[in-house]
Amino acid sequence: MERESGAHSVQNWWKSFRGFLSAEEVPRWFGLSVVLIYLVGMGSIAQFGIAQARREMAIRFQGDSQFAVTLLADRLEAIEGEGPTDQKWLSACQRALREFAANVPSQSVRVVEGRPPWRIIASINPTETGTTIGARIAGALQPGGLEIATISSNGSEQRHRLLRAPLSPIPRRAGAGGGHPTPRATPEPGAEHYLEAILPLEPAEPTSLANQARLLAIVLAVLGALFVVYRCLREQLRGVSKIASRLETRRDRIEVDLASLRISDSLDGATAGWNELVALTERLQASVQRTEANEELSSVLQRSGGGALSEALNAIPDGLIYISDEVRFEYLNSAACRLLGWSASDAKKMTLTDAQANGLGLKLLELIRGAALPEGVFEARTEVLEAGDVQAQDLSTYRVWLIPLQRARHHGECVVVIRDVSQQIRADHAREEFIAQVTHELRTPLTNIRAYTETLSSGMFEDPKVITECYNVITKETRRLSRLVEDILSVSQLEVGSIELHVDGVDLKTLLSDGIRDVRGLADDKNIDVQLVLPAKLEPVRADRDKLAVVVNNLLGNAIKYTPPNGNVTVGCQVAADVVVLTFKDNGIGIDPAEHVKVFEKFQRGSNPEVQGESGTGIGLYTAREIVRRHGGDIEVLSEKGNGSTFMVRLPHRESRAAAVSPHARERWDAGTAA
Amino acid sequence: MAKILIVDDDAHIVRVLSMWLGRHGHEVVTAGNGGAALATLEREKVDMIISDMNMPFLDGVGLAKAVRAKSGPTIPILMLTARCDQQRLGEQLAMYGVRVYPKPFLPSQLVVEINSAFGGLGVAAKEGSVP
C-alpha cells in the first residue's frame, strides 16, 4: 500500500515537473519548491566553486611564496661584503628586500639575527631596522611557515604567513652563492641570520578561476530568473498561440477568454502594447466568429432542401437586406434586388462606404449611413422613402425599417426591411378623399333641405308657387340623399360581402321609366332631354329590382351630371339570345380611354377637371358594376374625351341565365339566386 | 341696400339665397360658376360676392384670386362650402380677404351675416319683392 502510494506521489511529482517545464499550470507549492531548490542549488555550486578555487590558489600561492623567499635568501647570501657591519652590504641587502616586496605583496621582509634578542638588521620597513622581533615568533617554524595574526592600524585583525629561511654565515665568500638556489623548506637551527617574510595567506585579488566560478553562478541565476519570467509569459502566449493556430485551421469555434490575458497597466509602459495586442486579437476573434456564423447560415441555406429557406426568403414581397459588421451587404433577397435594381452578387462586393446607387437605392444608402453611429453600431430607424419619376408623378412610397441585431450589440450588424406601401398609401388617400367627398355629398342636399325648410317655416314667403317649389326641392333632395345613403350602404355590404340579391322577375320598362322619373328634376335643371328607347316586346329579367334600380340611378345620374346643359341622354335596351343589354348614352364630356378601368374602381373618379368640379364620391360606377356582376353580368363603357359616353349593362337573359357573360357569372348568379 | 353676386352651380341654392336676400332689400345677380361670375363682373359692379367653393370650370378659389387680382380687396367675398377641411380652407383664403361660411346653413343666419358686413344696410325686409 505504501509502495503504491509512493509510486503515485512520484508520478504526480514527475507530472508536475513536466508541467512546470512546459509552463503548464502546476500547484503553487510545487512551483515555489522548485524555484527554491534551484536557487539554493545554484548558490551552493557557486560557493563550492569559489571555495575550491581559493584553496587551490592558496596552496599555489604558498608554494610560490616559499620559493620566492628561498630565491631571496640565495640572493642575500650572494651579496659580497663584510656582512651587517658593512654598510655597502646592508644597502645591497636593503635593495634586494625592496625589490622582493615590489614583486611579492608582503607585510614585512627582513633579515634577523639568529640569536636573542633577534635584532632586525635590515627590513623593507625602515622602522623595524634595529628592533627585535620578540620571543613569540622566534621559535622554530614548521614546514610551510607560521600563520600569524597582526593588528592593522584601524584595529582589525589580519592573518598572514610568516616564512623564515636561514642564511649562511655572513659574509659569504664571493661567488659561493651562484647557480640554482637550494630549497630551504626547513629552517636550520642555530643559523647566524634568518630571512623572514610576512606574506598574505592568499593572493590579494581573486584569481581568474574564482571569477569564472562567480560568472557561472551569475549565469545560472540569470537563467533561472529568465525561466521564471518565461513561465509567466508562456501562460499569456499560450492563449494567443491557440487562437493563431485555430485561426489558421479554423477547425472549430473560437471561444477563448482573451480578457484573462490582459496585464495590469500599472506594471510598465510595455504592457500597454501587450494589452493592445490582446484587444486586437479579441476583435479578430469576434470577426472570425461572425464569419463562421455567416458561413454557417449560408451552409444552412444550402443544406435546407436545395435552398428552401432561401426560396422562402425570396418569396417574401418585402425587400430584406442583411448588413454585416464590415458594413457589407451580406444578403439581399429577390425583392430587395428588384426594388433597388441591384444584383445579389454585385451587392455582396459593395460596402456601405463605397456603394453607389440611384433612386431608392441612393435614399436607402443615405438612411443607413445616417443611422451608423461613430462607435460602429446602428441605431434603429423607421422611415418612409419616396422614389420614382417626379416629373411623371410616378412616385412609389416605401416604408423602411432598419433593425440593429441584438446579438451584435457591440458590432455593426443590422437587417433592413423595405416594403412598398404605395398601394396602401393610395388606398388610404382614396379613403380619405372618399370620406371628404361623402361629407360634401351629404351636406349638399342637406343644405337645400335645411334652407328650403326654413323658407317654408319662416312665414316670410306665402306665395303658393314658392311653397310648392320648396316642397319639390325638399322632396328631390331627400331622394338624392336617400340614393347616396343607399350607395354608401351598398359599398359597405360589398366590402364585407353581406350583400344579398332578392331575385324576382323585373320589368325593365318600369325599371327604366322609374329611373328616368327620379332624375327628371336634375335633367330639367340643365334642360337635358332624356329619351327612353325600348323594343316592342321586352320580357322580364330575373334580378333584384332594388339593386338594379341603384344601377340605373347611378348611370342615369352620371349621364346627366356630366352632360352640359341642353344635352341629350338616351336610355335603351336590346335583347339577344342569352343576354339583355341596357344602354345609357349621353353627349357629355366623355371619358379618356386611359381611365376606362379606373372609373370603375372604388373611390376613384376621372381626372378631367370638369369631373373634379362636379360633386361625387367615386362609388357610383363601382357599386353599379359590382351589383351587375353579382347578377352574372358586367358593365362596359365606350367613350372618348369630349364625345360623350355609352355605358352598356349586360345581364343574363331569363331563359339562358346559366350562360355567363363574365368569367364568374354562373357562380355568382347561382349564389345570388340561392340567396 | 347692396348689390350681391351669388355664384353656385346648384340652382336651388342660388334660388333660395336670391329669395332671402331680395326679401331683405338686396339686389341680387347670379352666376352658375366662376367663369360666368367673372363675365358678370365685367358687366356689373357688385358690393359683395357669395360664392360656392366647388364648381366646374372655375371654382371659388380661382374666382377669389381673379377678383382680387382685378378689383383688389374692395369687394367682400363670402365662400360657402360643404367641405370638411373648412378650417384649412379658411386659413388658405384669409390672405385673399375671403371669409368661409359652412354648409348646410340657415338662410336667416346667413342674411344676418351679410347685413353685418354692410353695417346693417338693407335689413328692412320688403314683403313681396321675391324675384
Chai-1 contact restraints between the chains, C-beta under 6 A:
chainA,res_idxA,chainB,res_idxB,connection_type,confidence,min_distance_angstrom,max_distance_angstrom,comment,restraint_id
A,A436,B,C84,contact,1.0,0.0,6.0,A-B,restraint_1
A,T439,B,C84,contact,1.0,0.0,6.0,A-B,restraint_2
A,H440,B,A82,contact,1.0,0.0,6.0,A-B,restraint_3
A,H440,B,R83,contact,1.0,0.0,6.0,A-B,restraint_4
A,R443,B,A82,contact,1.0,0.0,6.0,A-B,restraint_5
A,R443,B,K103,contact,1.0,0.0,6.0,A-B,restraint_6
A,R443,B,P104,contact,1.0,0.0,6.0,A-B,restraint_7
A,T444,B,A82,contact,1.0,0.0,6.0,A-B,restraint_8
A,L446,B,P104,contact,1.0,0.0,6.0,A-B,restraint_9
A,T447,B,K103,contact,1.0,0.0,6.0,A-B,restraint_10
A,T447,B,P104,contact,1.0,0.0,6.0,A-B,restraint_11
A,N448,B,H12,contact,1.0,0.0,6.0,A-B,restraint_12
A,R450,B,P104,contact,1.0,0.0,6.0,A-B,restraint_13
A,A451,B,V16,contact,1.0,0.0,6.0,A-B,restraint_14
A,A451,B,P107,contact,1.0,0.0,6.0,A-B,restraint_15
A,Y452,B,V16,contact,1.0,0.0,6.0,A-B,restraint_16
A,E454,B,L106,contact,1.0,0.0,6.0,A-B,restraint_17
A,E454,B,P107,contact,1.0,0.0,6.0,A-B,restraint_18
A,T455,B,V16,contact,1.0,0.0,6.0,A-B,restraint_19
A,M460,B,R23,contact,1.0,0.0,6.0,A-B,restraint_20
A,V473,B,H12,contact,1.0,0.0,6.0,A-B,restraint_21
A,D525,B,A11,contact,1.0,0.0,6.0,A-B,restraint_22
A,E610,B,P56,contact,1.0,0.0,6.0,A-B,restraint_23
A,G613,B,M55,contact,1.0,0.0,6.0,A-B,restraint_24
A,G613,B,P56,contact,1.0,0.0,6.0,A-B,restraint_25
A,E614,B,P56,contact,1.0,0.0,6.0,A-B,restraint_26
